[in-house]
Amino acid sequence: MSQQELLLDSAPSGAKESRGRSRLGLIVTGVMGGSLVALYAVAAPFVAPALRKICLPFVPATTAQVENVLNVLRARSGSLVDIGSGDGRIVIAAAKHGFKASGFELNPWLVWYSRYKAWREGVHCSTSFHISDLWKVSFGQYSNVVIFGVPQMMDQLELKLARELPRTAKVVACRFPFPTWVPEETAGEGIDTVWVYDAETFKSQLQQGMTRKTMPEQEDTPDTHT
């Protein structure tokens, strides 16, 4: 028997138990730490900000929100775009209801996941997903627009959409309404509320506002007649 074994045999049983618990604690700590790192590596790309200009983290749409969007667009058809499409659930649901649907999302992990999900759901031929910043994209080709925005971006997005969309378009805002546009319809309650806007109306408002700004101020001229 070696000197080390003799020393271990001569050590009190309490010391041996203490060393055993210490090793077990290190193993448990290592496993938990590794699990947390792995979880962060998987989750971080999905919760990272989706839009660069405005910090917009990914928050999945609820089932009620998806149903409300489809309900207010039930009489519509043609092209649809989801701005900040996240995991693609709005785009995929719209495609199943006959829309030619596209999603724009800055987070590449979410875009790849959306493409895979569309393939799994059998609608990959009627959907498309793009890695892009919404402020660098023109939405003039779409007749139906869905946006899950935040208050900090809605006023800027008003101007962008009013300038780009055709007069026949409809815009559906989820979670937060546009600040100055007047909705023609609402559906749902609480966080599931959606607001529907008609492009003909808000484009006319924009045109009227621009006209008022460009009209020269008429100065009162003194009456020279006696």
C-alpha positions in Angstrom: 0.0 0.0 0.0 1.4 3.4 -1.0 1.9 6.3 1.4 -1.0 8.2 -0.3 -3.4 5.3 0.3 -2.3 5.1 3.9 -2.9 8.8 4.4 -6.4 8.4 2.8 -7.3 5.4 4.9 -6.1 7.2 8.0 -8.2 10.4 7.2 -11.4 10.8 9.2 -14.6 9.7 7.5 -16.0 13.2 7.7 -13.2 14.6 5.6 -13.8 11.9 3.0 -17.5 12.8 2.8 -16.6 16.5 2.6 -14.3 15.9 -0.4 -17.0 13.8 -2.1 -19.6 16.5 -1.7 -17.1 19.0 -3.0 -16.5 17.0 -6.1 -20.2 16.5 -6.6 -20.8 20.2 -6.3 -18.2 21.0 -8.9 -19.8 18.5 -11.3 -23.3 19.9 -10.8 -22.0 23.5 -11.2 -20.2 22.5 -14.4 -23.3 20.8 -15.8 -25.5 23.8 -14.9 -23.1 26.3 -16.3 -22.7 24.3 -19.5 -26.5 24.1 -19.9 -26.9 27.8 -19.4 -24.3 28.6 -22.0 -25.9 26.2 -24.5 -29.4 27.7 -23.8 -28.0 31.2 -24.3 -26.3 30.2 -27.6 -29.6 28.8 -28.9 -31.9 31.5 -27.6 -29.8 34.6 -28.1 -30.3 34.8 -31.9 -34.1 34.6 -31.4 -34.4 37.3 -28.8 -31.8 39.6 -30.3 -33.1 43.0 -31.6 -34.8 42.4 -34.9 -34.6 45.9 -36.3 -31.4 47.9 -36.2 -32.8 51.5 -36.3 -35.2 50.8 -33.5 -34.4 48.2 -30.9 -37.2 45.7 -31.4 -36.7 42.3 -29.7 -38.5 39.2 -31.0 -41.8 38.6 -29.2 -43.9 35.8 -30.9 -47.4 36.7 -32.0 -50.1 35.0 -30.0 -52.6 32.7 -31.6 -55.3 35.4 -31.0 -53.2 38.0 -32.8 -52.7 35.8 -35.8 -56.5 35.1 -35.9 -57.3 38.7 -35.6 -55.0 39.7 -38.5 -56.5 37.0 -40.7 -60.0 38.0 -39.7 -59.6 41.7 -40.7 -58.0 40.7 -44.0 -60.6 38.0 -44.8 -62.0 39.9 -47.7 -58.6 40.7 -49.1 -56.2 38.9 -51.4 -53.0 39.4 -53.3 -49.6 40.2 -51.8 -48.9 40.5 -48.1 -45.8 41.6 -46.2 -45.1 41.1 -42.5 -42.6 43.8 -41.4 -40.4 42.3 -38.7 -41.7 38.8 -39.4 -40.0 37.0 -36.5 -40.5 33.2 -36.7 -42.7 33.6 -39.8 -46.0 32.6 -38.2 -48.0 35.5 -39.7 -46.5 34.9 -43.2 -47.2 31.2 -43.0 -50.7 31.6 -41.8 -51.4 34.2 -44.5 -50.1 31.8 -47.2 -52.4 29.1 -46.0 -55.3 31.6 -46.6 -54.3 32.3 -50.2 -51.9 35.3 -49.9 -48.6 35.5 -51.6 -46.8 36.3 -48.4 -43.4 37.7 -47.6 -41.5 38.5 -44.4 -38.7 40.9 -43.8 -36.6 40.3 -40.7 -33.1 41.5 -39.7 -32.3 38.4 -37.6 -30.8 35.7 -39.9 -31.6 32.9 -37.4 -35.2 33.8 -37.5 -35.3 34.0 -41.3 -33.7 30.6 -41.6 -36.1 29.1 -39.1 -39.0 30.7 -40.9 -38.0 29.2 -44.2 -37.6 25.7 -42.6 -41.0 26.1 -41.0 -42.7 27.2 -44.2 -41.2 24.1 -45.9 -42.5 21.9 -43.1 -46.0 23.5 -43.4 -46.0 23.0 -47.2 -46.3 26.7 -48.1 -42.7 27.4 -49.2 -43.8 28.0 -52.8 -46.1 30.9 -51.7 -43.8 32.4 -49.1 -40.5 34.2 -49.1 -38.4 35.5 -46.2 -35.7 38.2 -46.5 -32.9 39.3 -44.2 -33.2 43.0 -44.4 -33.6 46.2 -42.5 -37.1 47.6 -43.0 -35.8 51.1 -43.4 -33.8 50.0 -46.5 -36.7 48.3 -48.2 -39.5 49.7 -50.4 -43.0 48.2 -49.7 -44.6 49.7 -52.7 -45.4 46.3 -54.3 -47.5 45.1 -51.5 -51.3 45.5 -51.1 -51.5 44.2 -47.5 -49.0 45.1 -44.8 -48.8 43.7 -41.3 -46.5 45.3 -38.6 -45.7 44.4 -35.0 -44.0 47.6 -34.0 -43.1 49.7 -31.0 -44.2 53.3 -30.3 -40.7 54.7 -31.0 -40.9 53.6 -34.6 -44.5 54.2 -35.6 -44.4 57.9 -36.5 -41.4 57.3 -38.8 -43.1 54.2 -40.3 -46.3 56.3 -41.0 -44.4 58.6 -43.3 -42.5 55.7 -45.0 -45.7 53.7 -45.7 -47.7 56.7 -46.7 -45.2 57.6 -49.4 -44.6 54.0 -50.7 -47.8 52.1 -50.6 -50.4 52.1 -53.4 -53.8 53.7 -52.6 -55.5 50.3 -52.6 -53.4 48.9 -49.7 -54.4 48.0 -46.2 -52.2 48.2 -43.2 -52.7 46.2 -40.1 -50.9 47.3 -36.9 -50.6 44.9 -34.0 -49.9 45.7 -30.3 -49.5 49.4 -31.0 -51.5 51.7 -33.3 -50.1 54.4 -35.5 -50.0 57.8 -33.8 -51.9 60.0 -36.3 -53.7 57.7 -38.6 -57.4 57.0 -38.0 -58.2 53.2 -38.2 -61.2 52.1 -40.2 -61.6 49.0 -38.1 -60.3 47.3 -34.9 -60.4 43.7 -33.7 -59.5 42.0 -30.5 -58.8 43.2 -27.0 -55.7 44.1 -24.9 -52.4 43.0 -26.4 -54.2 41.1 -29.1 -55.8 44.2 -30.6 -55.2 45.0 -34.2 -55.9 48.3 -36.1 -56.7 48.4 -39.8 -55.8 51.4 -41.9 -56.8 52.3 -45.4 -54.1 53.7 -47.6 -56.4 55.9 -49.6 -57.2 57.8 -46.3 -53.7 58.2 -44.9 -52.2 59.0 -48.3 -54.8 61.8 -48.7 -53.9 63.1 -45.2 -50.2 63.2 -46.2 -51.0 65.0 -49.4 -53.1 67.6 -47.7 -50.4 68.1 -45.1 -47.8 68.7 -47.7 -50.1 71.0 -49.6 -50.6 73.2 -46.6 -46.9 73.4 -46.0 -46.1 74.4 -49.5 -48.9 77.0 -49.8 -47.4 80.6 -49.5 -48.7 82.7 -46.7 -50.9 85.4 -48.0 -50.1 88.7 -46.5 -52.7 91.3 -45.9 -52.3 94.2 -48.2 -53.4 97.7 -47.1 -56.4 99.1 -48.8 -55.2 102.1 -50.9 -58.6 103.1 -52.1 -60.2 106.2 -50.5 
